[in-house]
């Protein structure tokens, strides 16, 4: 096993492995203004949502490992205390990448990367027309995590207003992840996008407490055929179900029962999987 000690390894190596492992990450497309009113637009993959009441988003413009310099976005949010965060889609990937170039201060990345600036309602930075979701935010606090190259700066943003393109909503007014098509960031030059083949739904055990692995019969828990995922589905029930007459159970050895149970679980048929195992 490869072991990394951040205190002794080069920052560039630590940076590489953190970004490669903590993935995929959403991307904040941050629209800001400097104190002279110049527009700035830059993507950040150290980004996520941390609260709904109050609604809080946090992104982190890290100090560059090479040169220990910072993005103009950081100076802008410190000066103006405002930002618009847009969600990045796969269709925008090439343009967003272009906007990340180290342009000189005062250069308008909206123009450089072909994006459309739209006046916001409550803050001075502009909305990004091409982003299907825009968050108008005030900056509550900026927390510097260090002064050396690679150190992050947590920009804690309180959402004041949300703008959502209705074309990404389903019939229940929920955001459809396939219609949203959000772009995600991984390590190196790798990106990810939401597709029908890459997404799946998993029901949360809300309102019930699963029995857990420790309550599964030993023969099932130590199966060489059933995977950890298979066992988790079985253990998500509140208790082992009652045994009923089940013809397919007859005259099958343990291995055959486990193979058949695995098939049922892959089809979402938990009840029959349990019955074949009992």
C-alpha positions in Angstrom: 0.0 0.0 0.0 1.3 3.5 -0.9 1.5 5.7 2.2 1.8 9.5 1.9 2.9 11.7 4.8 1.8 15.3 3.9 4.4 16.7 6.3 7.4 15.2 4.5 6.2 14.8 0.9 6.2 17.6 -1.7 3.0 19.7 -1.8 2.6 19.0 -5.5 2.5 15.2 -4.8 -0.1 15.7 -1.9 -2.1 17.9 -4.1 -2.1 15.3 -6.9 -3.3 12.5 -4.7 -6.0 14.5 -2.9 -7.5 15.7 -6.2 -7.3 12.2 -7.7 -8.9 10.5 -4.7 -11.5 13.1 -3.6 -13.5 12.9 -6.8 -15.7 13.6 -8.6 -16.1 17.2 -7.4 -18.7 19.8 -8.5 -17.4 23.0 -10.0 -18.3 26.5 -8.9 -18.2 29.0 -11.7 -17.6 32.1 -9.7 -18.6 35.5 -11.2 -17.1 38.5 -9.3 -16.3 42.2 -9.8 -13.2 44.0 -8.6 -13.5 47.4 -6.8 -13.2 49.1 -10.2 -16.2 47.2 -11.6 -14.2 44.9 -13.9 -15.9 41.5 -14.5 -14.1 38.3 -13.6 -15.2 34.7 -14.1 -13.3 31.6 -12.9 -14.0 27.9 -12.1 -13.2 26.2 -8.8 -13.5 22.5 -8.0 -13.0 22.9 -4.3 -16.7 23.5 -3.9 -19.8 22.2 -2.2 -23.0 23.0 -0.4 -22.9 22.9 3.4 -26.2 24.2 4.8 -29.8 24.9 3.7 -30.9 27.1 6.5 -29.1 29.4 6.2 -28.3 28.3 2.6 -24.5 28.2 2.5 -22.1 27.3 -0.4 -18.3 27.2 0.1 -15.6 27.3 -2.6 -11.9 27.6 -2.1 -9.5 29.5 -4.4 -6.3 27.7 -3.4 -2.9 29.4 -3.5 -1.0 28.1 -6.6 1.6 25.4 -5.7 3.9 27.1 -8.2 4.7 30.6 -7.4 2.3 30.8 -4.4 0.0 33.3 -6.1 -3.7 33.6 -5.9 -6.6 34.0 -8.4 -8.2 37.4 -8.9 -11.4 35.9 -7.6 -10.0 35.8 -4.1 -9.1 39.4 -4.0 -12.5 40.4 -5.5 -14.6 38.5 -2.9 -12.5 40.0 -0.1 -13.0 43.5 -1.6 -16.7 43.4 -2.5 -18.1 40.6 -0.3 -20.3 39.4 -3.2 -20.2 36.5 -5.8 -22.5 34.7 -8.2 -21.9 31.0 -8.4 -23.0 29.2 -11.6 -23.3 25.5 -12.1 -21.1 24.1 -14.9 -22.5 21.7 -17.5 -20.7 19.3 -19.8 -21.7 21.5 -22.8 -19.8 24.4 -21.2 -16.6 22.4 -20.5 -14.3 23.8 -23.1 -15.4 27.4 -22.5 -15.0 26.9 -18.7 -11.5 25.5 -19.2 -10.6 28.5 -21.4 -11.9 30.9 -18.7 -9.4 29.4 -16.2 -6.4 30.8 -18.0 -4.3 33.2 -16.0 -5.4 36.3 -17.8 -4.2 39.7 -16.6 -6.1 41.5 -13.9 -9.0 43.4 -15.4 -9.5 41.1 -18.3 -13.1 40.1 -18.8 -13.3 36.3 -18.9 -17.0 36.5 -20.0 -15.7 38.0 -23.3 -12.6 35.8 -23.5 -14.6 32.5 -23.1 -17.8 33.5 -24.9 -20.2 33.7 -21.9 -23.1 36.1 -21.5 -23.3 38.3 -18.5 -26.8 39.0 -17.1 -27.5 41.6 -14.5 -28.4 40.0 -11.1 -31.2 41.1 -8.8 -29.5 41.5 -5.5 -25.7 41.6 -6.0 -23.4 43.5 -8.3 -21.6 40.5 -9.9 -23.3 39.2 -13.0 -25.3 36.0 -13.6 -23.9 33.5 -16.2 -26.7 33.0 -18.8 -25.3 29.7 -20.0 -25.4 28.2 -16.5 -28.7 26.4 -15.8 -28.5 27.4 -12.1 -27.1 30.6 -10.7 -26.8 31.5 -7.0 -26.6 35.2 -6.0 -24.5 35.2 -2.8 -23.1 37.5 -0.2 -19.7 36.5 1.2 -20.0 36.0 5.0 -16.4 35.2 5.6 -13.1 34.3 3.9 -10.9 31.9 6.0 -7.3 31.6 4.9 -6.0 28.0 5.6 -2.3 28.9 5.2 0.2 31.1 3.5 2.2 28.6 1.5 1.5 27.3 -2.0 -1.4 24.9 -2.0 -3.2 26.5 0.9 -6.9 27.0 0.4 -9.1 30.0 1.2 -12.6 29.1 2.3 -15.1 31.6 0.8 -18.3 31.1 2.8 -21.2 32.3 0.7 -24.8 32.8 1.8 -27.3 32.3 -1.0 -29.6 35.3 -1.4 -31.4 34.2 -4.5 -31.4 31.2 -6.8 -32.1 31.3 -10.5 -33.0 27.9 -12.2 -33.6 27.3 -15.9 -37.0 25.5 -15.9 -35.8 23.3 -18.8 -33.8 21.2 -16.3 -36.8 20.4 -14.1 -38.9 17.3 -14.2 -42.7 17.2 -14.0 -42.5 17.5 -10.2 -40.3 20.6 -10.4 -37.3 18.7 -9.2 -33.9 19.1 -10.9 -33.4 16.2 -13.3 -29.7 15.3 -13.1 -29.8 14.1 -16.7 -31.3 17.4 -17.9 -28.8 19.3 -15.7 -25.8 17.5 -17.2 -23.5 18.8 -14.5 -19.8 18.6 -15.2 -17.5 17.3 -12.4 -13.8 17.4 -11.8 -11.4 14.6 -11.1 -7.6 14.4 -10.9 -5.2 15.4 -13.6 -7.0 16.3 -16.9 -10.1 14.1 -16.1 -13.6 15.4 -16.0 -17.0 13.6 -15.6 -20.5 14.2 -16.8 -23.9 12.9 -15.7 -25.2 10.3 -18.2 -27.9 7.7 -18.1 -25.3 5.0 -18.0 -23.3 6.6 -15.2 -26.2 7.4 -12.8 -28.3 5.1 -10.6 -30.9 5.6 -7.9 -30.5 4.2 -4.4 -33.4 4.5 -1.9 -32.3 5.9 1.5 -33.4 4.0 4.6 -35.4 6.9 5.8 -38.0 6.0 8.5 -36.6 2.6 9.3 -33.5 1.2 10.9 -31.8 -1.6 9.0 -30.8 -4.7 11.0 -27.2 -4.4 9.8 -24.6 -7.0 8.8 -24.2 -8.2 12.4 -27.7 -9.6 12.4 -27.3 -11.6 9.2 -26.9 -15.4 9.6 -23.3 -16.4 9.6 -23.6 -18.5 6.5 -24.9 -15.4 4.5 -22.5 -12.9 6.0 -19.5 -15.0 5.1 -20.6 -15.9 1.6 -17.9 -15.9 -1.1 -20.6 -15.2 -3.7 -22.6 -12.3 -2.2 -20.8 -9.0 -2.3 -20.8 -6.3 0.3 -23.4 -4.5 -1.7 -25.6 -7.6 -1.8 -25.3 -8.0 1.9 -26.1 -4.4 2.5 -29.4 -4.8 0.6 -30.3 -7.8 2.7 -29.3 -6.1 5.9 -31.3 -3.0 5.1 -34.5 -4.8 6.2 -35.5 -4.2 9.8 -35.6 -7.9 10.5 -35.1 -11.2 8.8 -38.4 -12.0 7.0 -40.5 -15.1 7.9 -39.8 -18.2 5.9 -42.5 -19.2 3.4 -42.9 -22.0 1.0 -40.5 -21.3 -1.9 -40.1 -24.0 -4.6 -36.9 -22.7 -6.0 -35.2 -23.3 -2.6 -35.7 -27.0 -2.8 -32.8 -29.3 -3.7 -30.3 -26.5 -4.1 -27.0 -26.4 -2.3 -25.7 -23.3 -0.5 -23.7 -22.0 -3.5 -26.6 -22.4 -5.9 -28.9 -20.6 -3.4 -26.4 -17.7 -3.1 -26.0 -17.4 -6.9 -29.8 -17.3 -7.3 -30.2 -14.8 -4.5 -27.5 -12.6 -6.1 -29.6 -12.7 -9.3 -32.7 -11.7 -7.5 -31.0 -8.8 -5.8 -29.6 -7.5 -9.1 -33.3 -7.4 -10.2 -34.4 -5.5 -7.1 -36.3 -8.5 -5.8 -35.2 -8.5 -2.2 -38.1 -10.7 -0.9 -37.3 -13.6 -3.2 -33.6 -13.2 -2.5 -34.3 -13.7 1.2 -36.6 -16.6 0.6 -34.1 -18.5 -1.4 -31.5 -18.0 1.4 -33.8 -19.0 4.3 
